[in-house]
Amino acid sequence: MFRSRQYALFIFFVILFTFLLGRLFYLQLISYGRFSGMADNQHNTIFKIEPRRGAIFDRYLEPLAINLDMPSVYCDPRGVQDKAGTADVLARVLGVDRDEVLGKLERDKAFVWIKRKADRAQAEELQKMGLEGVHFIMESKRRYSNDNTASHLLGFAGMDNNGLEGLEMTFDGKLKGKPGYRHIVRDAKRRIVLLDEESSILPQNGHNLVLTIDSVIQFIAEEELAAAVKKFNAESASVIVMDPYTGKILAIANYPDYDLNRYHEAPKAVMKNHAVTSVLEPGSVFKVVTASAALNEGIVGLDDRIYCENGEYQVGGRILHDFHPYGDLSFEEVVSHSSNIGTVKVAMELGEDKLYEYIRKFGFGERTGVDIPGEVSGISRPPSVWSKSDITTIPIGQGIAVTPVQLAAAISVIANGGYLVKPYAVDSITTWEGEVYKQFEPEIKHKVLDKATCDMMTAALRRVVVDGTGTRANSKIYETCGKTGTAQMVNPAGGYYDNKYYATFMGFAPKDAPVVSIVVVAKDPHPAHFGGTVCGPVFRRIAEKTLQYLGSDKTSNRRLAEYDIIKQ
């Protein structure tokens, strides 16, 4: 009996040993990878360290978009014992949904976000409580210094600091930088026991953007544009202020605008940058192209007399009217009084092919190449598809679609002596430390007009504001030059609206040494709708305030010498 018990006990221990040996074999060899991975996950944590997004500055390094360090709250659900109680506290202090927080705490995870980029006071209150499993990390939050300023140009970056609109999106690859990683070793109780700096990778902060925008001129443009929209009940409006010699955009604004720091509250439609993404029939401002082409080709001179048919002219299968009936006018008066009949007569002598050649030379029908996202090319059809009446409409700005930025480039041709320049808004890209990484230079596309032609057009455009259709753009301080435009809005259902218009004014100042080119466009202003009435005063006030401001800037007095490239 005793021996039998010994055998039984021996067999039991053999079986137990065999089982333990097999289990050990299973754990140490077969399942080594799985359990080793579980241990690594428990003891080793890799934190992604977000880089600091590059800042955006105006041309004088005034900050337009910067970063603020904000506390983000996260939890280790495995380290939270009282999940319901913790969810109650987090929801109360952070103002988040309690059930959503509880759902996160019940997950079998080591990391869940509770609230990113929280208010500092909220985070400090939580830190004082010392809740188990609740942790904090500082993250970078985008902050726009002046809320609505240049909202359509700058755009915005989202919660993860990815650019979603405007320049923030276009230059996202340069602004965002490259993330780093930090290796943290924890003990069994999830306490940090080691920060492994050797295996950690430091983040590379993003580059900065230095714009051509001047914050003061931008403010002036936005203020005047908003006032005009409210006064004339316009649906929307746009303005561009540009250096005619270099193409540097000093201000670009649309109204209505939106608060970049509360972008999530703005409707998508308000975010559209109409200055580069929307087209319009320009109306009479386009007569600048027709007149310039005719003068440059020697078809007509400023003093040549043209009979304007007393306001009614049957041509091309349609009857053409002038707003006021005119008899004989000099060509300079045709421009200053904006005679449709006189312009079309000159255009017919110039010819369809030559007119279209100059339309393209002025940059219409193609993108300007401006470094602002969403630019469209507009519509400019070749003569091969023109109807018989197109020679009576296109010369006066009907049957062609343009963008405000194209108009800014076009009027700058007259201002700078005959050259089409590329508009641009980013002056340079700098490193985080401020060293220049890439400098953008002015780009002249090609010569459009002779200097003599520009001088004649300048005289005609000066007369527009002295005794023509643009007298409200005339300044008592500076000699301004420009052209008015009023065009019926296209009805998407076909034809034109009877009572909706685009009002436009484009020009430059001062006359003899232009410093700025300005384009103002208002959509559906009422009850007044003429370009000279609605947009002329906006042009004048922006020009006066801008030139007065730049009067203290010594660089403005060296304008012609500084841009000798124009003469070459």
C-alpha positions, 0 to 999 in steps of 0.5 A: 500500500505504501509503495503504491502511494509512492508510485502515485505521488511520483507519477503526480510530480512527473506529470506536474513537472511535465506540465510546468515544463511545457507551460514554461516552454510555451511561455518562454519560447512559443509565446515569447514575442507576444508577452515581450510585446505586452511588457514593452507596451506596458513599460515603454511609451513613445510620445509624439512631440509636435513641432511648433508651427512657423509664424506668419508676419507682415512685411515689417515682421508684425505677427499675424499668426503665432503659437500659444502653449496650451495644456491638453488633458489626457487619461490612462484609463487603466490607471483610473479606479473610480471611472464614474467619479473621474468622468463627473469631475472632468466633465464639470471642470472642462465643460465636456460631455460626461457620458463621452468621457466615461466611454473613453475611460472604460476603454482598455487603452493606455492613452485617450484624449479628454480635451485638447488645448484646454483653458489654462484655468481649467487645467490648473484646477484639475492639476490641484485635484491630483486625479489618478490617471489624469495627465497633462501635456503642453500643445501648440495652439494657433493664434491670430493676432488681429482676429479678422485681419487678412482672414481670407489671405491667411486662412487657418490651421486646425486642431492638429495644426494642419493648414486648412485654408489660405496661405496656412494651407498652401505653405503647410509643408513649410509651416508645420515642421517635422514631429519628434518622439520621446521614449519614456520607461515606466514601472509596473505602477505606470510611474515614469522611471526613465526618460530615454533621451538617446532614443528620443528624436527632437522635433523640427520646428516649422519655417516662418512666412514673411508676407508682402502685406502691410498691416496698416494698409490692410487695416485701411483697406478692410475698414473702408471696404466694410464701410462701403458695403454697409453704406450701399448694401452690397452683397460682398466686396473685394479690394486689392492694393498692390505695388505696380512695379513689383507685384507685391500685394500690400493689402487684399481684403474681402467683405464679409470676413470672419474671425480666424480664432473662431473659424469653426463658427463661420459659414464656408461661403464666407471663407471664399477669397473672391479677390482671386477665386471669383469672376465677374464681367468687368464692364467699362474698366475693361475699356482700358485694355481696348484704349491701350491697344488702339493707342499702342497700335497707332490706330488712334491718338488722344486728340482724334475726334470720334462721332458718338452717334448722339448716344445710339448706334446700330452695329453688329446686329444690336443697338449700342447705347451710351448712358449720356448722348454724345456727338463728337468726342476726342478719344481722351474724352471717349475714355474719360466719359466712358463712351461705349459707342466711341470705344466700339468704333475704335475697337472695330478699326483695331480688329478682333485679332489685335484686340484679343492679342492685347487681352492676352498680353494684359493677362486675361484668360489665364492665372496671374500665378499669384501665390494665393490658393484657389485662383481661377483663370477667368474666361477669354474666348478667341476670335474664332468663336466670337459671334458677330456682336462680340466685337461690340461687347467685349471691348466694353467689358461684356462677354468676358470674365475676369478676377479682381487680381487680374485687374490689379495686374492690368492697371499696373501695366499703365502705372509701371510703364508697360510691363505685366508683373506677377502679383505675390503675397509671400516675400520670404520663407525664414527658418525658425531662428529667422534666417532667410530660407527662400526669398521671392523676387519680383517677376516681370512676365513681359512687355505689354505697352510702349512707355509713350502709350502708358503716358497717354493712358495716364493722361486719359485716366487722370481726366476720368477722375477730374471731369469724367465718370470717376470724379468721386475718386479725385483727391485734393491731396494726390493726383489719382488716375483710374477708370470706372466700371458698371456691369450687369450681373449674369443670371445663372438661369440665362441672360442678365439681371435687370437690377443687379450689378457689379460696381468697379473702380481700378486706378493708381496714385500718384499720377507721375510716380505711382506707388500703389495700384488699387482695385475695388469691386462691389457685388450688387450694391443698391440703390446706387450701383455705379462704379464711380459712385460706389467704388470711386470714394473707396479707392480715393480714401484708401489711396489717400490714407495709404500714401499719407502713411507711406510718406514716412517710409523712406523706401517709397521715395526711392521707388523708381531707382529701386526698381530699375529692372522695369527699365531693362 
